[in-house]
Amino acid sequence: MRERQDVILGGGLAGLSAAYHLQLAGEDHWQTYERRSRVGGLARTVDVEGYRFDYGPHILFTIDKEMEELIRDLLGDNFHAQERRAYIYHQSEDLYTQFPFQAHLYGLPIPIVRECLVGLTRAMEKQARGDFDPQNYEEWMRGFFGDGIAEHLMIPYARKIWTVEPSTMDFSWIGRRVPTPDVERIFQGALTDEVDQVGATAHFWYTKQGGIEPLPKALGERISGLNLDRTAIRLELPEKRVVFEDGDIVPFDQLIYTLPLPFIPRFVANLPPEVKRACEGLRYQGIYCVNLGIDREAISDKHWIYYYEDAFPFHRLSVPANFSPDTVPAGKSAIATEVAFSEDRPLDRETAVEKTIEGLIAARLITADDTISLVHTEEILPAYVIYDLQHASNVATIREWLLQYGIRTAGRFGEWQYFNMDHSMRSGKRAVDEIVAARR
Ligand SMILES: Cc1cc2nc3c(=O)[nH]c(=O)nc-3n(C[C@H](O)[C@H](O)[C@H](O)COP(=O)(O)OP(=O)(O)OC[C@H]3O[C@@H](n4cnc5c(N)ncnc54)[C@H](O)[C@@H]3O)c2cc1C
């Protein structure tokens, strides 16, 4: 039997950040195990026939100064700050408005603008009377922005991306994710197009070369004790042992788990019933990425576009060449679309590509005469955590139970939160801070 180790499971950004910050804290004996032959997890980039696609396009933005410093340091010269060009397509009107919808009503038909502004005013009156006590995400949208904005865009879009009714969702995740411009700015954006961008992604960063993967790659190069191609298959508790696919058994003292929380029952036998129930209660959706290479230059000047109408299978498409020209061969374009699926809305793999192409033609992004020289698909599951109304209590039950065995969970799927890359890196560091504080 091996000696006890301190272990990190998963070499995505959370696991790598944990390993890096442990080293900085002088804890340089930790071992990180990653099942793939490359680090990065969701923040990897795939190269196909001269095209580069992230696992769902990944842009960088943060208000976390410490993570910003780390990201800038990791990317060095391979860093490109950009101003967002993000839009919403309205097929019913055949027009684009700028993202976010509520801050750029200008250009929509007058009756829709009127409905949105009247709804907003009524919502504000209610808020002023103290009549704002939303119990779910739909009530939050209606109560915060009013019925017009909620019904014209936010509710249909929420159904599309989350695959479930927003009335069955909690809204604790919103934070800065749903841009919440002030009323004056909403009115300004209804009267003119000459307004500043709002929201966390108004300015974002991407690499000049290599897609998003140079970020985790650079972090991986800074850490020692990295074990690639090592798949954990079991956690033996209370013995505190990790069993790997290759038969190796590693006893651990402390462990940072960055794999999906709902997979705990696959790893741990004989879970207490309440923990098993909590794991089974966690809900998520997946993203089917349909990536296309088109034999035409400069297919769009936009970074990304949202599609809330049912005519389109995808809820978002991105134009990777506008993030970085390095992502497409000379003279070509690429389109990366994202189709959400879940138990509530199963994915039809047979027709997803065909329907996506039909949708792109209907949206007039491409024409029937365009040559599609590459079709590349990736399935991400889980992709987004669904915040149902039991989310917080289920997550707390599982994490508290694991902690008694020295297992801390971190990252988007370990903490089971809507985390971006910066949050996942922060989460890895948070686990380290706790470990270091506990040891002292
Ligand atoms: C479609 C999509 C788009 C996104 N866009 C953005 C964006 O624009 N900007 C942004 O900031 N964030 C974005 N994110 C979020 C971002 O990808 C995540 O926050 C971050 O990459 C998560 O890192 P992580 O380490 O927590 O998890 P992961 O990246 O999932 O890492 C977990 C690691 O564990 C490994 N692993 C799994 N099972 C085992 C096993 N049994 N044994 C050993 N290792 C194992 C995996 O291979 C993986 O490397 C997006 C996410 C998705 C799904």
PDBQT file of the ligand as one rigid body, heavy atoms in Angstrom, charges set to zero:
ROOT
HETATM    1  C1  LIG A 501     -20.638  25.824 -23.041  1.00  0.00    +0.000 C 
HETATM    2  C2  LIG A 501     -19.815  26.541 -22.013  1.00  0.00    +0.000 A 
HETATM    3  C3  LIG A 501     -19.361  27.820 -22.274  1.00  0.00    +0.000 A 
HETATM    4  C4  LIG A 501     -18.613  28.497 -21.311  1.00  0.00    +0.000 A 
HETATM    5  N1  LIG A 501     -18.174  29.752 -21.592  1.00  0.00    +0.000 NA
HETATM    6  C5  LIG A 501     -17.435  30.419 -20.684  1.00  0.00    +0.000 A 
HETATM    7  C6  LIG A 501     -16.966  31.729 -20.977  1.00  0.00    +0.000 A 
HETATM    8  O1  LIG A 501     -17.227  32.294 -22.050  1.00  0.00    +0.000 OA
HETATM    9  N2  LIG A 501     -16.191  32.367 -20.042  1.00  0.00    +0.000 N 
HETATM   10  C7  LIG A 501     -15.887  31.780 -18.839  1.00  0.00    +0.000 A 
HETATM   11  O2  LIG A 501     -15.170  32.391 -18.032  1.00  0.00    +0.000 OA
HETATM   12  N3  LIG A 501     -16.333  30.534 -18.534  1.00  0.00    +0.000 NA
HETATM   13  C8  LIG A 501     -17.090  29.840 -19.419  1.00  0.00    +0.000 A 
HETATM   14  N4  LIG A 501     -17.539  28.580 -19.129  1.00  0.00    +0.000 N 
HETATM   15  C9  LIG A 501     -17.230  28.014 -17.783  1.00  0.00    +0.000 C 
HETATM   16  C10 LIG A 501     -15.834  27.409 -17.682  1.00  0.00    +0.000 C 
HETATM   17  O3  LIG A 501     -15.626  26.471 -18.712  1.00  0.00    +0.000 OA
HETATM   18  C11 LIG A 501     -15.690  26.695 -16.331  1.00  0.00    +0.000 C 
HETATM   19  O4  LIG A 501     -16.007  27.536 -15.255  1.00  0.00    +0.000 OA
HETATM   20  C12 LIG A 501     -14.307  26.136 -16.043  1.00  0.00    +0.000 C 
HETATM   21  O5  LIG A 501     -13.604  25.744 -17.187  1.00  0.00    +0.000 OA
HETATM   22  C13 LIG A 501     -14.511  24.928 -15.108  1.00  0.00    +0.000 C 
HETATM   23  O6  LIG A 501     -13.298  24.426 -14.637  1.00  0.00    +0.000 OA
HETATM   24  P1  LIG A 501     -13.311  23.266 -13.559  1.00  0.00    +0.000 P 
HETATM   25  O7  LIG A 501     -11.913  22.894 -13.301  1.00  0.00    +0.000 OA
HETATM   26  O8  LIG A 501     -14.176  23.628 -12.437  1.00  0.00    +0.000 OA
HETATM   27  O9  LIG A 501     -14.082  22.014 -14.279  1.00  0.00    +0.000 OA
HETATM   28  P2  LIG A 501     -13.669  21.146 -15.533  1.00  0.00    +0.000 P 
HETATM   29  O10 LIG A 501     -13.128  22.009 -16.590  1.00  0.00    +0.000 OA
HETATM   30  O11 LIG A 501     -14.862  20.304 -15.839  1.00  0.00    +0.000 OA
HETATM   31  O12 LIG A 501     -12.480  20.232 -14.992  1.00  0.00    +0.000 OA
HETATM   32  C14 LIG A 501     -12.664  18.994 -14.391  1.00  0.00    +0.000 C 
HETATM   33  C15 LIG A 501     -11.531  18.072 -14.832  1.00  0.00    +0.000 C 
HETATM   34  O13 LIG A 501     -11.702  16.794 -14.208  1.00  0.00    +0.000 OA
HETATM   35  C16 LIG A 501     -11.304  15.787 -15.130  1.00  0.00    +0.000 C 
HETATM   36  N5  LIG A 501     -11.928  14.538 -14.741  1.00  0.00    +0.000 N 
HETATM   37  C17 LIG A 501     -13.239  14.182 -14.918  1.00  0.00    +0.000 A 
HETATM   38  N6  LIG A 501     -13.445  12.941 -14.436  1.00  0.00    +0.000 NA
HETATM   39  C18 LIG A 501     -12.257  12.507 -13.946  1.00  0.00    +0.000 A 
HETATM   40  C19 LIG A 501     -11.834  11.302 -13.313  1.00  0.00    +0.000 A 
HETATM   41  N7  LIG A 501     -12.695  10.312 -13.093  1.00  0.00    +0.000 N 
HETATM   42  N8  LIG A 501     -10.544  11.189 -12.909  1.00  0.00    +0.000 NA
HETATM   43  C20 LIG A 501      -9.663  12.214 -13.112  1.00  0.00    +0.000 A 
HETATM   44  N9  LIG A 501     -10.005  13.373 -13.737  1.00  0.00    +0.000 NA
HETATM   45  C21 LIG A 501     -11.285  13.509 -14.137  1.00  0.00    +0.000 A 
HETATM   46  C22 LIG A 501     -11.832  16.337 -16.463  1.00  0.00    +0.000 C 
HETATM   47  O14 LIG A 501     -11.196  15.709 -17.560  1.00  0.00    +0.000 OA
HETATM   48  C23 LIG A 501     -11.520  17.817 -16.341  1.00  0.00    +0.000 C 
HETATM   49  O15 LIG A 501     -10.234  18.113 -16.860  1.00  0.00    +0.000 OA
HETATM   50  C24 LIG A 501     -18.301  27.883 -20.063  1.00  0.00    +0.000 A 
HETATM   51  C25 LIG A 501     -18.752  26.586 -19.816  1.00  0.00    +0.000 A 
HETATM   52  C26 LIG A 501     -19.510  25.919 -20.762  1.00  0.00    +0.000 A 
HETATM   53  C27 LIG A 501     -20.001  24.536 -20.474  1.00  0.00    +0.000 C 
ENDROOT
TORSDOF 0
